[in-house]
Amino acid sequence: MHRMDGQGYLNIVTAEMKARTALLGRESSKTRMNRVIQNPDTELQQIQLGLFPNSGGLPIIVNDQLIGAIGVGGSAPRVAQGWSDEICAHKAMTEVLGSQPPLVQDLPPRGAGNRGNAPVPRFDLPQSVVPRSSLPPEFVVSGKAAANIFDANQISGEAAKKIARTCRAWAAEHGGAASVYIIDTHGTFVHQERGDGQVYTNIHTAMLKAQTALQTRQPTSIRAAQLRNDPSGNPRQLMQFGFFTNSGGIPIVVDGEMIGAIGVGGGAGGGDENCAIEGLKAAFGEHVLLPTYPPQQK
């Protein structure tokens, strides 16, 4: 998964829903959308089945074998007539995997039934005013992307990718693999990677660690150590607060500003937290706040 800078919550979650719809239905999500256009009464049924009938999701098929699915959200820039999220996905797969099946034909949209006349208020953010951060622009969302979301304190997509690349390489050097989950200050994903051979628990724990680090504003290793010292706190931490208290989650604090959180799962060879630390140091150098440990008593 990867979030381009300036994308909001709906752009992110719809991309995932489109991919899952293409995977579950073994067909493009536009096919589902066309069915809803032809018969709007079917939309609720599709939603109940966990499907998102909107264009932008395609199954990934190579040599007649399904190997995955792709979903693109965010209304890909319409630089030319006929450009869309689906075309963006199709062009990417053609470049990487070769010739792809032709896209399903678009149907003209239908007008909404029972349309009301309630006045819709406007809330126009000042696009000419770009939110600013005191951090270098390569660390955070900046420029037009920051104006789109009115936020300049989210970790940038490129910084997140650099963290993940470094962590992945570090894990491999230590004979392991890693799943990496990087989220912004709102808890929505920026970048996520699953190392080859990693299973569901590796991926899911990476996400839970990142979420716990974001919520607590502390590395998950702090909670892990505290609970080893006093296990009686487990029910509250795990059940009442919903924290995941395994080492490997770190809030991303750069020059005193929190811009996201990282979670690493999967063992990562030399340790999940160490893997995360290596990635953070590679992306931010001395600017980033890292956990420190007291010297061990002899």
C-alpha positions as CSV (number, residue, x, y, z in Angstrom):
1,M,0.0,0.0,0.0
2,H,1.2,3.5,-0.6
3,R,-0.5,6.9,-0.1
4,M,0.6,9.8,-2.3
5,D,1.0,13.1,-0.5
6,G,-2.2,15.2,-0.3
7,Q,-4.6,12.2,-0.3
8,G,-7.3,12.3,2.4
9,Y,-9.0,9.5,4.3
10,L,-11.7,8.6,1.7
11,N,-9.1,8.4,-1.1
12,I,-7.1,5.9,1.0
13,V,-9.9,3.6,2.2
14,T,-11.7,3.5,-1.1
15,A,-8.5,2.3,-2.8
16,E,-8.4,-0.7,-0.5
17,M,-12.1,-1.4,-0.9
18,K,-11.8,-1.4,-4.7
19,A,-9.0,-3.9,-4.5
20,R,-10.9,-6.2,-2.2
21,T,-14.0,-6.0,-4.4
22,A,-11.9,-7.0,-7.5
23,L,-10.4,-9.9,-5.5
24,L,-13.7,-11.2,-4.0
25,G,-15.6,-10.8,-7.3
26,R,-12.8,-12.0,-9.6
27,E,-13.8,-9.0,-11.9
28,S,-13.3,-5.3,-12.1
29,S,-15.0,-3.2,-9.5
30,K,-16.4,-1.2,-12.5
31,T,-18.5,-4.2,-13.4
32,R,-20.1,-4.0,-10.1
33,M,-20.6,-0.3,-10.5
34,N,-22.3,-0.8,-13.9
35,R,-24.8,-3.2,-12.3
36,V,-25.7,-0.5,-9.8
37,I,-26.1,2.0,-12.5
38,Q,-28.5,-0.4,-14.3
39,N,-30.4,-1.2,-11.1
40,P,-29.7,1.1,-8.1
41,D,-31.6,-1.3,-5.8
42,T,-28.7,-3.7,-5.9
43,E,-26.2,-1.4,-4.3
44,L,-27.2,-2.1,-0.7
45,Q,-27.0,-5.9,-1.4
46,Q,-23.5,-5.5,-2.7
47,I,-22.5,-3.4,0.3
48,Q,-23.9,-6.2,2.6
49,L,-21.6,-8.6,0.7
50,G,-18.6,-6.5,1.5
51,L,-18.3,-5.1,-2.0
52,F,-17.6,-1.5,-3.1
53,P,-19.2,-0.9,-6.5
54,N,-17.0,1.8,-7.8
55,S,-14.5,1.9,-10.6
56,G,-10.8,1.6,-9.9
57,G,-10.2,-2.0,-8.8
58,L,-8.9,-4.7,-11.1
59,P,-7.9,-8.4,-10.5
60,I,-4.2,-9.1,-11.3
61,I,-4.1,-12.1,-13.6
62,V,-0.9,-13.5,-15.1
63,N,-1.0,-16.5,-17.5
64,D,-4.7,-17.1,-16.5
65,Q,-3.8,-17.3,-12.8
66,L,-5.1,-14.8,-10.3
67,I,-2.2,-13.6,-8.1
68,G,-3.8,-10.5,-6.4
69,A,-5.8,-7.4,-7.0
70,I,-5.1,-3.6,-7.3
71,G,-7.2,-0.7,-6.2
72,V,-6.6,3.0,-7.0
73,G,-8.4,5.8,-5.2
74,G,-8.1,9.5,-5.1
75,S,-9.6,10.4,-8.5
76,A,-6.4,10.1,-10.5
77,P,-5.7,13.4,-12.3
78,R,-7.8,13.7,-15.5
79,V,-4.9,15.1,-17.6
80,A,-6.6,13.7,-20.7
81,Q,-10.1,12.7,-21.7
82,G,-10.9,9.2,-20.4
83,W,-8.4,9.2,-17.6
84,S,-9.5,7.6,-14.3
85,D,-8.4,5.6,-11.3
86,E,-9.1,2.4,-13.3
87,I,-7.0,3.5,-16.3
88,C,-4.2,4.5,-13.9
89,A,-4.2,0.9,-12.5
90,H,-4.5,-0.7,-16.0
91,K,-1.6,1.3,-17.3
92,A,0.6,0.4,-14.3
93,M,-0.2,-3.4,-14.7
94,T,0.5,-3.2,-18.5
95,E,3.9,-1.7,-17.8
96,V,4.8,-4.2,-15.2
97,L,3.1,-7.4,-16.3
98,G,2.5,-6.9,-20.0
99,S,-0.7,-6.9,-22.0
100,Q,-3.9,-6.8,-20.0
101,P,-7.5,-7.6,-20.8
102,P,-9.5,-4.6,-22.2
103,L,-11.4,-2.5,-19.7
104,V,-15.1,-2.8,-19.3
105,Q,-17.1,-0.1,-21.1
106,D,-18.4,2.9,-19.0
107,L,-22.1,3.3,-18.6
108,P,-23.6,6.8,-18.4
109,P,-24.4,7.7,-14.8
110,R,-28.0,7.8,-13.6
111,G,-29.6,10.7,-11.9
112,A,-30.3,10.3,-8.2
113,G,-33.8,9.3,-7.3
114,N,-35.9,11.2,-4.7
115,R,-33.5,14.1,-4.8
116,G,-34.1,16.8,-2.2
117,N,-33.5,20.5,-2.4
118,A,-31.7,21.1,0.9
119,P,-29.2,23.9,0.7
120,V,-25.6,22.6,0.9
121,P,-23.3,24.8,3.0
122,R,-19.8,25.7,1.6
123,F,-16.6,25.3,3.6
124,D,-13.8,26.3,1.3
125,L,-10.4,25.9,2.8
126,P,-8.1,28.7,1.6
127,Q,-6.2,26.9,-1.1
128,S,-4.0,29.9,-1.7
129,V,-2.7,29.5,1.9
130,V,-0.4,26.5,2.2
131,P,0.0,25.1,5.7
132,R,3.6,25.1,6.8
133,S,5.8,23.0,8.9
134,S,9.1,23.8,10.5
135,L,10.5,20.5,9.2
136,P,12.3,20.1,5.9
137,P,9.8,19.5,3.0
138,E,11.3,16.0,2.2
139,F,10.1,14.9,5.7
140,V,6.5,16.0,5.5
141,V,3.6,16.8,3.1
142,S,4.2,20.2,1.6
143,G,3.1,22.6,-1.1
144,K,-0.1,21.9,-3.0
145,A,-0.4,18.4,-1.3
146,A,-0.5,20.1,2.1
147,A,-3.1,22.6,0.8
148,N,-5.3,19.7,-0.3
149,I,-5.5,18.3,3.2
150,F,-4.8,21.5,5.1
151,D,-2.1,19.7,7.0
152,A,1.7,20.0,6.8
153,N,2.6,17.7,9.7
154,Q,2.0,14.3,8.0
155,I,5.0,12.2,7.1
156,S,5.6,12.3,3.4
157,G,5.2,9.3,1.2
158,E,8.9,9.3,0.1
159,A,10.1,9.5,3.7
160,A,7.9,6.5,4.6
161,K,9.2,4.5,1.6
162,K,12.8,5.2,2.6
163,I,12.1,3.9,6.1
164,A,10.5,0.8,4.8
165,R,13.3,0.1,2.3
166,T,16.0,0.5,5.0
167,C,14.1,-1.7,7.4
168,R,13.5,-4.4,4.8
169,A,17.2,-4.5,3.9
170,W,18.3,-4.5,7.5
171,A,16.0,-7.5,8.3
172,A,17.4,-9.4,5.3
173,E,20.9,-8.7,6.4
174,H,20.0,-10.3,9.8
175,G,18.4,-13.4,8.2
176,G,14.8,-12.3,8.7
177,A,11.9,-10.6,7.0
178,A,9.7,-7.7,8.1
179,S,6.2,-6.3,7.6
180,V,6.2,-2.5,8.0
181,Y,3.2,-0.3,8.6
182,I,3.6,3.5,8.6
183,I,0.6,5.7,9.5
184,D,0.1,9.5,9.7
185,T,-1.0,11.5,12.7
186,H,-4.7,10.7,11.9
187,G,-4.1,7.0,12.0
188,T,-4.5,6.4,8.2
189,F,-1.9,4.5,6.4
190,V,0.9,6.1,4.4
191,H,2.9,3.1,3.4
192,Q,2.7,-0.6,4.2
193,E,4.9,-3.5,3.0
194,R,4.6,-7.2,3.6
195,G,7.9,-9.1,3.4
196,D,7.9,-12.2,1.2
197,G,6.9,-15.2,3.4
198,Q,5.2,-13.1,6.0
199,V,1.8,-14.3,7.2
200,Y,-1.3,-12.5,8.4
201,T,-0.1,-12.2,12.1
202,N,3.1,-10.5,11.0
203,I,1.2,-7.9,9.0
204,H,-1.6,-7.4,11.5
205,T,0.7,-7.0,14.4
206,A,2.7,-4.4,12.5
207,M,-0.4,-2.3,12.1
208,L,-1.4,-2.8,15.8
209,K,2.0,-1.7,17.0
210,A,1.9,1.5,14.8
211,Q,-1.6,2.3,16.1
212,T,-0.6,1.8,19.7
213,A,2.5,3.9,19.3
214,L,0.4,6.7,17.8
215,Q,-2.2,6.5,20.6
216,T,0.2,6.4,23.5
217,R,2.9,8.7,22.0
218,Q,5.4,6.1,23.2
219,P,7.3,3.2,21.8
220,T,5.4,-0.1,22.4
221,S,8.6,-1.4,24.1
222,I,7.9,0.8,27.1
223,R,4.5,-0.9,27.7
224,A,6.1,-4.3,27.0
225,A,8.8,-3.7,29.7
226,Q,6.3,-2.3,32.2
227,L,4.0,-5.3,31.8
228,R,6.9,-7.7,32.3
229,N,7.7,-5.9,35.5
230,D,4.0,-5.8,36.6
231,P,1.8,-8.3,34.7
232,S,-1.3,-7.2,36.7
233,G,-1.6,-4.3,34.2
234,N,-2.4,-6.6,31.3
235,P,-6.2,-6.6,31.5
236,R,-6.4,-2.8,31.4
237,Q,-3.7,-2.3,28.7
238,L,-5.0,-5.0,26.4
239,M,-8.7,-5.1,26.9
240,Q,-9.8,-1.7,28.2
241,F,-7.4,0.4,26.2
242,G,-6.9,-1.9,23.2
243,F,-3.2,-1.5,23.1
244,F,-0.8,-4.1,21.5
245,T,2.1,-4.2,23.8
246,N,4.8,-6.0,21.8
247,S,8.0,-4.2,21.0
248,G,8.2,-2.8,17.4
249,G,6.0,0.3,17.4
250,I,7.5,3.8,17.6
251,P,5.9,7.2,17.2
252,I,7.7,9.2,14.6
253,V,8.8,12.5,16.2
254,V,11.2,14.7,14.2
255,D,12.6,17.9,15.7
256,G,9.9,17.8,18.4
257,E,7.0,17.4,15.9
258,M,5.0,14.2,15.7
259,I,4.4,13.3,12.1
260,G,3.2,9.7,12.3
261,A,4.1,6.2,13.7
262,I,5.7,3.0,12.5
263,G,5.0,-0.6,13.4
264,V,7.3,-3.5,12.4
265,G,6.2,-7.1,12.7
266,G,7.6,-10.5,11.6
267,G,10.7,-10.9,13.7
268,A,12.9,-8.9,11.4
269,G,16.0,-10.9,12.2
270,G,17.7,-8.6,14.8
271,G,14.4,-7.4,16.3
272,D,11.4,-5.5,15.2
273,E,12.2,-2.3,17.2
274,N,15.8,-2.3,15.9
275,C,14.5,-2.6,12.4
276,A,12.2,0.4,12.9
277,I,15.1,2.4,14.4
278,E,17.4,1.7,11.4
279,G,14.7,2.9,9.1
280,L,14.0,6.1,11.1
281,K,17.7,6.9,11.3
282,A,18.1,6.5,7.5
283,A,15.2,8.8,6.8
284,F,15.7,11.5,9.4
285,G,19.2,11.2,10.8
286,E,19.8,13.0,14.0
287,H,16.4,14.8,13.7
288,V,14.4,11.8,14.9
289,L,13.6,10.9,18.5
290,L,14.6,7.3,19.3
291,P,14.1,5.1,22.4
292,T,17.2,4.8,24.7
293,Y,17.8,2.1,27.2
294,P,19.6,2.4,30.6
295,P,22.9,0.5,30.9
296,Q,22.5,-3.0,32.0
297,Q,23.6,-3.7,35.6
298,K,26.4,-6.3,35.9
